[in-house]
Amino acid sequence: PVVLQEIDQRLGQLGPVLDGVLGAITQRSPLAVVVLVGHGGYFDHQGCFPDSNLHGADAAFVQDFFVRFDSVLRDSAVRHGATFVDVAGPAVGHDACAPIAERWFTGSMTFGPTPFLHPTPLGSAAMAGLVLDAIGR
């Protein structure tokens, strides 16, 4: 419960911090196109050892955290006229449990030059495409 309380507290502090940053950007660069890119999509809801060493309740906990984290990002973006780009939704089926050729993220194990828990080249390209689509290419 202490860890959950700290997560709740920190997520509660993130919104005001983002609001301050986005407010400063708007004040200094009123014509800037500001994009907040969401997070998540690394793991599915069930895990797939050894690529994803999360299972059951742990996998659900991580998924829930990223949903909440993205909600804070999205809400702040809306309040400041910024664009929020969802990654977790489009990444479904491209997580660390997907076939290697379809993965947007590495998991607990890595392959090739991509470090573990990072976007793969395919994932980076896909996320860049999401950003470009969001700002109208």
Secondary structure as UniProt FT lines:
FT   HELIX           2..28
FT   TURN            30..31
FT   STRAND          35..37
FT   TURN            49..51
FT   HELIX           56..79
FT   TURN            80..81
FT   STRAND          83..85
FT   TURN            88..93
FT   TURN            96..97
FT   HELIX           100..102
FT   TURN            112..113
FT   TURN            116..117
FT   HELIX           121..134
FT   TURN            135..136
//
